[in-house]
């Protein structure tokens, strides 16, 4: 049995996904051309704060919530025509999450390099 390490999984994902920096993500948000999705866990949001305007979908529920038949889409919380920009604390989980969305068939997806840590030192408002 050949089990891949997390480093291998992330490295493979990084070769296939689009990575943007916090400034690029901020521009997408300001232009209303993306769904900004925070995949951190609730306890991380409580401890470190939230990015104003981001939609919280924990990593463990991402595929369930982003099924086009889910209530998230049915209630109009997400726009499938916009890019899905994901972030976590540092960029590992969001990279894997974007790869998963690509596997689901999503084309316009990216993740923020450095995650919440880099966003905290950018123009994003932390609440």
N, C-alpha and C positions, 0 to 999 in steps of 0.2 A: 504494500500500500504506500502510495506517495502523497503525503499530506502537505499542502502548501502552507507556508507561514503567512502571517498577516503582511509581512514586508513584501512577499512575492505577490500576494493578491493586490495590494495597493500599487505596486510597481506596474503590474499588468494593467490595472485600471487606468493609471495615469497615462499609459501609452495610447489609450483608446478614447479618453474623455477630453472635454474642453475645460481648461482651467483659466479663470480670470482673477484679477486682483480686486481688492476692495474698492478702489476708485472706479474701475470699470463697472462693477456691480452697482455702485452708487448712481452712476449715470443711467444704467438700465432702469433702476427704481424710479429715479426722477423723471425719466421719459415715459413711465408707466408701460414699459415694454417687457416686464418679467413678473413671474410669481417668485417672490423671495421666500424661501422655505428654510426654517431652522429645524435641523434634525437632532438637536441635543435633547437630553432627557430633562424632565420637569425640574429635578433637583438642581441641574446646572443653570437653568434659567433663574430659579429662585436665588441661587448663590451669586451668580455673576451679572444678572440683568438680562434684559431682552432687547433685541434690535427693534426699534419703532417701525411698525408696518410689516414686520415679518410674520408669516403664517407658521405656527408651530405644528409640526408633524414629527413625532418621535421616530427615530430611525427604524425601530422595530415594527412600526405600523405603516411605513411609507408605501409599500406595495399595495396594502389594503386600501389606504386612503386615496392613492392615485389610480386605482381601478376606475375607468371612466364611468362605471355604474355606481360608484360610491356616493354617499350623501354629500361629500365635499364638493363633487362636481354638480350634483343635482341641485344643491343650494347656491350655486354660483360663486363659491368662495375662490375657485381657481379658474383660470382662463387657459384652455388647451392651446390657444393660438399664440400665447406668449411663451417666451423662454422660461424654463424652470431653472432657477439659480438656487443652489443648495449650499448650506454651510453648517458646520458643526463647531466644536471648540477649536480644533487646530487644522482640520482638513483631511483626516484619515477616513472617518465615517462618511463624510459627504462625497469623497471620491468613490468609495464603494457604492454609495447610494445612487450616484449618477450612473455608474456602470449598470446597476440594476434597472434603472429607468430606461436606459438604452436597450437592455435585454427585453424590456416590456414593449418596446417599439417607439418610445419617445425619441424625437430627433433633436429638438432644441433644448438641450440641457447643458449645464455647466456647474462647476463648483468654485467656491472662493478660496484661493490659496491663502493659507494661514487662518482661515475660518474666523470665528468670533474674536480671536485675539487680534487679528489684523484689522477687523472691522471696528474694534474699540478704539483704534488709533487712526481712524479715518473720519470722514464727514458723517458717518452714520450716527444717529442719535440713539444712545443706550438709555433705556427706561427701567 
